[in-house]
């Protein structure tokens, strides 16, 4: 899918193939996608608009309070293959960083991709994902030094002493 894209092509687009606007991303795209991922087709009423950009317009699940319609979206259905939680947009960022580190991408590269001003932010947030980093560093150093270390001089021991040193 992505292999056919040119470097300047958009990966995520709206229905018209244009760039998704930041101001409407959560309401128009994220929230409806999460809702659809939490409910199977069997448990969605055809009249339900909870999975739309405007769940307050759903006449099936919304209620009128003080003359204004308010959304009362149903809980996730819990069927196999549906989400039981509602991930936040920021969770995608953490997942991305975690996958990069698990794949062996150096942490300073992850820092640049995430836009952290300081490596300290990246290390403090994701350093726990690198528990084997010290072991890997020690093993790399051991391998490097194994090939570079000069051979140890062989000690020779006398088996007899000259006559002048005898008592």
C-alpha positions in Angstrom: 0.0 0.0 0.0 2.6 2.5 1.0 5.2 1.3 -1.5 3.2 2.9 -4.4 3.2 6.4 -2.7 5.6 9.2 -3.8 7.6 11.0 -1.1 5.1 13.9 -1.0 1.9 11.8 -1.0 -0.3 11.8 2.0 -0.8 8.6 4.0 -3.9 9.6 5.8 -6.5 11.5 3.9 -10.1 12.6 4.2 -12.9 11.2 2.0 -11.9 13.6 -0.8 -8.3 12.5 -0.8 -7.1 15.7 0.8 -5.1 16.4 4.0 -7.0 15.8 7.2 -7.3 19.1 9.1 -5.8 19.1 12.6 -8.8 20.9 14.1 -11.3 18.2 13.0 -9.1 15.1 13.2 -10.3 14.0 16.6 -14.0 14.6 16.1 -14.3 13.6 12.4 -11.9 10.7 12.2 -10.4 9.4 15.5 -13.6 9.2 17.6 -15.7 7.6 14.9 -12.9 5.1 14.1 -12.6 4.1 17.7 -16.3 3.7 18.1 -16.5 1.5 15.0 -13.6 -0.6 16.3 -15.5 -1.1 19.6 -18.8 -2.3 18.1 -19.4 -5.2 15.8 -22.0 -4.9 13.0 -24.4 -7.2 14.9 -24.7 -4.7 17.8 -25.1 -1.5 15.8 -28.7 -0.2 15.2 -29.0 1.0 11.5 -30.4 4.3 12.8 -27.5 4.8 15.3 -25.2 7.8 14.6 -22.9 7.3 17.6 -20.1 6.3 15.3 -20.3 9.5 13.3 -18.6 12.8 13.8 -21.7 14.0 15.6 -22.8 11.4 18.1 -25.1 13.9 19.8 -27.3 13.7 16.6 -28.0 10.0 17.3 -31.7 9.7 18.0 -31.3 6.1 19.3 -28.8 6.8 22.2 -28.9 10.5 22.8 -31.2 12.2 25.3 -32.6 15.7 25.6 -31.5 17.6 28.7 -32.7 21.2 29.2 -33.8 21.4 25.6 -30.4 20.3 24.2 -29.6 16.8 22.8 -26.6 15.1 24.5 -24.8 11.9 23.4 -25.1 8.8 25.5 -23.0 6.5 23.4 -23.2 2.8 24.3 -20.3 0.9 25.9 -18.1 -1.3 23.7 -20.0 -4.5 22.8 -17.1 -6.8 23.9 -17.4 -9.2 21.0 -14.3 -10.9 19.8 -12.3 -8.7 17.4 -13.5 -5.5 18.9 -11.6 -3.0 21.1 -12.5 -3.0 24.7 -10.7 0.2 25.5 -10.5 3.6 23.7 -6.9 4.4 22.9 -5.9 8.0 22.9 -4.1 9.6 19.9 -1.0 10.0 22.1 -1.0 6.2 22.6 -0.1 5.9 18.9 3.0 8.0 19.5 4.1 5.9 22.4 3.5 2.7 20.4 5.6 4.1 17.5 8.5 4.9 19.8 8.3 1.5 21.5 8.3 -0.4 18.2 11.3 1.6 17.0 13.3 0.8 20.1 12.3 -2.8 20.0 13.5 -3.0 16.4 16.9 -1.7 17.5 16.6 1.9 16.3 19.1 4.0 18.4 17.4 6.1 21.0 18.8 9.4 19.6 17.1 8.6 16.3 13.8 8.1 18.2 14.4 11.4 20.0 14.6 13.2 16.6 11.5 11.4 15.2 9.5 12.4 18.3 10.8 15.9 18.2 12.1 15.9 21.8 14.4 18.9 22.4 16.5 16.9 24.8 17.6 13.3 24.8 16.8 13.3 28.5 13.1 13.4 27.8 13.4 10.4 25.5 15.5 8.4 27.9 13.3 9.3 30.9 10.2 8.3 29.0 11.4 5.2 27.1 14.6 4.1 28.8 12.8 1.3 30.7 12.3 -0.3 27.2 16.0 -0.8 27.0 16.8 -3.1 29.9 19.4 -5.1 28.0 21.2 -2.0 26.7 24.0 -2.4 29.3 24.3 -6.1 28.7 24.5 -5.5 24.9 27.2 -2.8 25.4 29.3 -5.1 27.7 29.0 -7.9 25.1 30.0 -5.6 22.3 33.0 -4.3 24.3 34.1 -7.8 25.1 34.0 -8.9 21.5 35.9 -5.8 20.4 38.6 -6.2 23.1 38.9 -10.0 22.5 40.2 -9.3 19.0 42.4 -6.4 20.0 44.0 -7.5 23.2 47.7 -8.3 22.9 48.7 -11.8 23.8 49.7 -12.2 27.4 53.4 -12.9 27.8 54.2 -16.4 28.8 55.9 -16.7 32.1 58.8 -19.0 32.4 59.8 -20.6 35.7 63.2 -21.8 36.6 63.5 -25.4 37.5 67.0 -25.0 38.9 68.9 -22.3 40.5 72.5 -21.2 39.7 75.0 -22.5 42.3 75.8 -19.0 43.5 72.3 -18.4 44.8 72.2 -21.6 46.9 72.6 -21.5 50.6 
